[in-house]
């Protein structure tokens, strides 16, 4: 006959084992997933940063006479150093070393090829970071190209150049070329991300990243909970007796198998949470957020080169540049 009391006791023992096992196992799985996500993030960041990268960012591109009423446009005659201007294009580039490795030992310098449908009127280097870094312009108006001569450009170093062109062009027609180790011969231009540049502020203070702090607190709480659950595992190893090894292993509570890995996961999650919280109140946080490039006031989307030329014309009447209206 079946011993109902024994069966009931076995059922209660099984329920106890399941109740004591599910929470630690779920905690272990959650911790493992969190650890894998963080580890994968760091790995991808490390691989990405090991690359050499030089990016010409497009700050802005403007066709100054575009959208003007045709009758008004026909009544205008714009001359630049005795050259009749058909259409005006103003474009500003920010060229930055966006990788970890310095750009040096160039075989051929960085060059910008201007579309043949437009001609160079004016080129100006508006800003070079850091101060003291030497970048020279070699403008060839006959070949409609510009060379940027520099010996070194370290990580996060950059310069800003503005062009004033006569004619028509599409932003995709501008081509940056370079010959140097670990970089492609033609560099693709990208739109300047809104969060890449910030204006220098004399009263600048460290920003607090509340997102990192709150995520860090969440990781910290979760890690403490996982650690606490591992500490409160009270199951004991069964007696071996005359059982076979396989039978004995089947009787070992799962919570004991998961206990020590759970300790480790909880510990690393706690460390990750503390690191995020510290990173949220420091300039160099643990996730190594994108560093912003700092520009002086007046450089980003700076005043038109044409406006500067017109101002110069007013101050120097002998200047041959002129803007005049046709007499009807």
C-alpha positions in Angstrom: 0.0 0.0 0.0 1.1 3.6 -0.7 2.1 5.5 2.3 0.0 8.7 2.0 1.9 10.5 4.7 5.2 9.8 3.0 3.8 11.0 -0.3 2.5 14.2 1.3 5.8 14.8 3.0 7.6 14.4 -0.3 5.2 16.8 -2.0 5.9 19.4 0.8 9.6 18.9 0.4 9.3 19.4 -3.3 7.3 22.6 -2.8 9.9 23.9 -0.4 12.7 23.2 -2.8 10.9 25.0 -5.6 10.0 28.0 -3.4 13.6 28.3 -2.2 15.0 27.9 -5.7 12.9 30.0 -8.0 13.7 33.5 -6.6 17.5 32.9 -6.4 17.6 31.4 -9.9 15.6 34.3 -11.4 17.9 36.7 -9.6 20.9 34.9 -11.0 19.5 35.0 -14.5 18.7 38.7 -14.2 22.2 39.4 -12.9 23.8 37.4 -15.7 21.8 39.2 -18.3 22.8 42.6 -16.8 26.4 41.6 -16.6 26.4 40.4 -20.3 24.8 43.7 -21.4 27.4 45.8 -19.6 30.3 43.6 -20.8 29.1 43.7 -24.4 28.8 47.5 -24.2 32.3 47.8 -23.0 33.6 45.4 -25.6 31.9 47.2 -28.5 33.2 50.5 -27.2 36.7 49.2 -27.0 36.6 47.8 -30.5 35.2 51.1 -31.8 37.7 53.2 -30.1 40.7 51.2 -31.3 39.9 52.5 -34.8 41.5 55.6 -36.4 38.8 58.1 -37.5 38.9 61.5 -39.1 35.4 63.0 -39.8 34.5 66.1 -41.7 31.3 67.3 -40.1 28.9 69.6 -42.0 28.0 72.5 -39.6 25.8 74.2 -42.1 25.3 74.7 -45.9 23.5 77.7 -47.2 22.6 79.1 -50.6 22.4 82.7 -49.7 20.4 83.9 -52.8 18.1 80.9 -52.9 14.4 81.8 -52.3 14.8 85.4 -53.4 12.0 86.8 -55.6 13.2 86.4 -59.2 12.5 90.1 -60.0 14.5 91.2 -57.0 17.3 88.8 -57.9 17.4 90.1 -61.5 17.7 93.6 -60.2 20.8 92.7 -58.2 24.4 92.7 -59.4 26.9 91.3 -57.0 30.6 91.5 -57.7 33.5 90.1 -55.7 36.8 91.5 -56.6 35.5 92.5 -60.1 34.0 89.0 -60.6 30.3 88.8 -61.3 28.6 86.5 -58.7 25.8 84.3 -60.0 24.9 82.4 -56.8 26.4 82.4 -53.4 27.1 79.3 -51.3 28.3 79.4 -47.7 29.4 76.1 -46.1 31.1 75.4 -42.9 32.9 72.2 -41.9 34.2 71.0 -38.6 37.0 68.4 -39.2 37.7 66.3 -36.1 39.8 63.3 -35.0 36.9 61.2 -33.8 39.0 58.1 -33.0 41.5 57.1 -30.3 44.6 57.1 -32.5 46.4 60.3 -33.5 46.4 61.4 -37.2 50.1 61.8 -38.1 52.7 60.9 -40.7 50.4 61.8 -43.6 51.5 60.6 -47.1 49.2 63.1 -48.8 47.5 65.9 -46.8 43.8 66.2 -46.2 42.3 67.9 -49.2 38.8 69.2 -50.1 37.7 69.0 -53.8 35.1 71.7 -54.6 32.4 70.9 -57.2 33.3 72.3 -60.7 29.9 74.0 -60.8 31.1 76.5 -58.2 34.3 78.6 -57.7 36.2 79.4 -54.5 35.7 83.1 -53.4 36.9 83.0 -49.8 38.3 80.4 -47.4 38.8 81.0 -43.7 40.0 78.9 -40.8 37.7 80.1 -38.0 39.0 78.0 -35.1 41.7 75.4 -34.3 41.6 73.2 -31.1 43.8 73.1 -29.1 45.5 76.4 -29.2 48.9 76.1 -30.6 48.1 73.2 -33.0 49.2 74.3 -36.5 46.8 73.9 -39.4 47.6 75.8 -42.7 45.5 76.3 -45.8 46.8 75.7 -49.3 44.1 77.1 -51.6 44.4 76.4 -55.3 41.6 78.3 -57.1 42.7 77.0 -60.5 42.1 73.4 -59.4 39.2 74.4 -57.2 40.7 72.6 -54.2 41.9 73.2 -50.7 44.7 71.4 -48.8 44.8 71.3 -45.0 48.4 71.0 -43.9 49.0 69.7 -40.4 51.6 67.3 -38.8 49.4 66.0 -36.0 45.8 65.8 -34.9 45.3 64.0 -31.6 42.0 62.5 -30.3 39.2 65.1 -30.0 41.3 67.8 -31.7 39.6 69.6 -34.6 39.4 72.7 -36.7 36.6 74.7 -38.3 36.8 76.0 -41.9 34.3 78.2 -43.7 34.0 78.6 -47.5 32.3 81.2 -49.6 31.6 79.9 -53.1 30.3 81.4 -56.4 28.0 79.1 -58.3 25.8 76.1 -57.7 26.6 72.9 -55.7 25.1 70.1 -53.7 26.5 69.3 -50.3 27.1 65.7 -51.5 29.5 66.9 -54.2 32.2 68.0 -51.7 34.9 65.4 -51.4 37.5 65.1 -48.7 40.5 62.9 -49.5 43.6 61.9 -47.6 46.4 59.3 -47.8 47.5 58.0 -44.4 47.7 54.6 -42.6 44.4 53.1 -41.4 42.1 55.7 -43.1 40.1 55.3 -46.3 41.2 57.5 -49.3 37.9 59.3 -49.4 36.3 60.5 -46.1 32.5 60.6 -45.9 31.0 63.8 -44.6 28.5 63.7 -41.8 26.0 66.2 -40.4 27.3 67.7 -37.2 25.4 66.0 -34.3 23.6 68.5 -32.1 25.1 67.0 -29.0 28.7 66.9 -30.2 29.5 70.6 -29.8 29.0 73.0 -26.9 29.9 76.6 -26.5 32.7 77.5 -24.1 31.6 79.1 -20.9 34.0 80.8 -18.6 31.8 79.9 -15.6 31.5 76.3 -16.8 30.9 73.8 -14.0 30.7 70.0 -14.0 27.3 68.8 -15.2 25.4 66.2 -13.2 24.1 63.3 -15.3 20.9 62.4 -13.5 20.2 59.5 -15.9 23.5 57.8 -14.9 22.8 58.4 -11.2 19.2 56.9 -11.3 20.4 53.9 -13.4 23.3 53.4 -10.9 20.9 53.5 -8.0 18.7 50.9 -9.7 21.7 48.7 -10.3 22.8 49.1 -6.7 19.4 48.2 -5.3 19.2 45.2 -7.6 22.7 44.0 -6.7 22.0 44.3 -2.9 18.8 42.3 -3.3 20.6 39.6 -5.2 23.4 39.5 -2.6 20.9 39.4 0.2 19.0 36.5 -1.3 22.2 34.5 -1.7 23.1 35.2 2.0 19.7 33.8 3.1 20.0 30.5 1.4 19.6 28.0 4.2 19.6 24.7 2.4 22.1 22.1 3.3 23.8 19.3 1.4 22.0 15.9 1.7 23.8 13.0 3.3 25.4 10.6 0.9 24.6 7.4 2.7 24.4 4.5 0.3 23.1 6.6 -2.6 24.8 6.5 -6.0 26.5 9.7 -7.2 23.8 10.4 -9.7 21.0 9.9 -7.2 22.9 12.1 -4.7 23.4 14.9 -7.3 19.7 14.9 -8.0 19.0 15.5 -4.3 21.3 18.5 -4.0 19.1 21.7 -3.8 19.4 23.9 -6.8 19.8 26.9 -4.5 23.2 25.7 -3.4 24.3 25.4 -7.0 23.2 29.0 -7.7 24.4 30.5 -4.4 28.0 31.4 -5.2 27.4 32.5 -8.7 24.6 34.7 -7.3 27.1 36.2 -4.8 29.4 37.1 -7.7 26.7 38.5 -9.9 25.3 40.6 -7.0 28.8 41.9 -6.3 29.5 43.0 -9.9 26.1 44.6 -10.3 26.7 46.6 -7.1 30.1 47.7 -8.4 28.5 48.7 -11.7 25.8 50.7 -9.9 28.4 52.5 -7.7 30.5 53.3 -10.9 27.5 54.7 -12.7 26.6 57.0 -9.7 30.2 58.2 -9.5 30.3 58.7 -13.3 27.1 60.8 -13.1 28.8 63.5 -11.0 32.2 63.5 -12.6 33.5 64.6 -16.0 34.8 61.1 -16.9 31.9 58.7 -16.2 32.2 54.9 -16.2 30.4 54.6 -19.5 32.7 57.0 -21.2 30.0 59.2 -22.7 30.7 61.1 -25.8 33.0 64.0 -25.1 31.8 67.3 -26.5 33.9 69.6 -28.7 34.1 73.1 -27.3 33.8 76.1 -29.5 34.3 79.8 -28.6 31.2 82.0 -28.7 30.5 83.2 -32.2 32.2 80.3 -34.0 29.3 77.9 -34.4 27.2 79.1 -37.3 29.3 82.2 -37.3 28.6 85.4 -39.2 28.6 85.3 -42.9 32.0 85.8 -44.7 30.1 87.9 -47.2 28.9 90.2 -44.4 32.5 90.6 -43.2 33.5 91.4 -46.8 30.8 94.0 -47.0 31.8 95.5 -43.7 35.4 95.6 -44.9 34.2 97.3 -48.1 32.5 100.1 -46.1 35.6 100.6 -44.0 37.9 100.6 -47.1 36.3 102.4 -50.0 39.2 101.5 -52.2 38.3 97.8 -52.0 37.2 96.5 -55.4 34.5 94.3 -53.9 31.1 95.8 -54.4 27.4 95.1 -54.2 25.3 97.3 -56.4 21.8 97.5 -57.8 21.2 97.5 -61.5 19.3 100.5 -62.8 16.2 99.5 -64.5 
